[in-house]
Amino acid sequence: MQKIALNYSPLYSRHNGRSSRTGIYRYSYYLVKNLLANPDYSFSLLREKEDYFDQYALYHSLFHIFPISPSIIKNKQTKALITIHDLIAWIHPELFPLHARDITQIEKAQENKWIIVPSFSTKNDLMSYFSIPSERIFVTPLAACPKLFYPNSCRKSLEKYAIPNAPYFFYLGRIEERKGIHLLLKAFSKLILEEKISDLNLILSGPITASYPDLHQVYQKEIRLFNLEKRVFHIPYICDSDLSSFFSNALAFVFLSRYEGFGLPALESMQCGTPPICLHNSSLPEVVGDGGLLLKDSKLDSIAESLLQIYRKTSLHKSLSEKSIQQASLFTWQKTAQKTIEAYQSLLD
């Protein structure tokens, strides 16, 4: 039985903070859980500072910033595989400053290493930016946990957070510029003012990103400027067990991100039966399919019109809700693990 070392550092790093269990954390947790259930391989869980890998046939780091041990680089018998979740820092350097270790680790990926990515979009980015051959990149899409994300019309969870009983749009993710919060606030304001809508709210949930410490104040100023104090609710942290209720009771999940390596919240929303409204970029068309609205541009008129359609057209909302559940069913963590095993097999055979 071949031995495989898994670097599970994301489960114990900043990706596991109480207020920010990121997609990288969820990927690492559910992948490891499903891999350990496979009887054909012997898996060992190792932390990033451990470097005695000689006994393993393959080493897989679940996040590229955790360095590949020098002992693996020297040991030609151990194959090295790393997961690269996105290339945000390269595609949008103005939003996400590059760190030296990011550059070093991805550049090392060019040196006869194999790579796992969550989407064909990220694979194409790697091939374009780093000229890495297609055959050295494996695509293993992510999934949403069915125990956490499912249709749930009960509003008791919302009452815990003092959310009024009124229709709302929902956003979940880091509060950072890349996620399009400015666009969302402006489009929401435009919608309710021009259409004179009095019963519609917006819920934003997510932590303030350390890279942008002043953004929260900026958004608060915009909320006051647009007279949205009683219409916009910011919840820094929603317990995992409450997320299905927040997703399910929303009219739509609005995710105006400029770039995603996968876009896991959009999939989690669809699994709850709530269609996402996203910009048509990066990996989001792969994830959303026809289970939501994909906007061709980021103009305020286009965004506001999409919000209005979901708000007013019950038949459209119902149709998209059904399609979103169907689209989400194409993604499971068992499939993620199986595709990962297939990557291992191609390297070890």
Buried (B, 14 or more C-beta within 10 A) or exposed (E): EEBBBBBBBBBEBEBBEEEBBBBBBBBBBBBBEBBEEBEEBEBBBBEBEEEEBEEBBBBBBBBBBBBBBEBBBEBEEBBBBBBBBBBBBBBEEEBBEEEEEBEEBBEBBBEEBBBBBBBBBBBBBBBEEBEBEEEBBBBBBBBBBEEBBBBBEEBEBBEEBEBEEEEBBBBBBBBBBBBBBBBBBBBBBBBBEEBEBEEBBBBBBBBBBEEBEEBBEBBEEBBEEBEBEEBBBBBEBBEEEBBBBBBBBBBBBBBBBBBBBBBBBBBBBBBBBBBBBBBEBBBBBBBBBBBBBBBEEBEBEBBBBBBBBBBEEEEBBEEBBEBBBEBBEBBBBEBBBBBBBEBBEEBEE
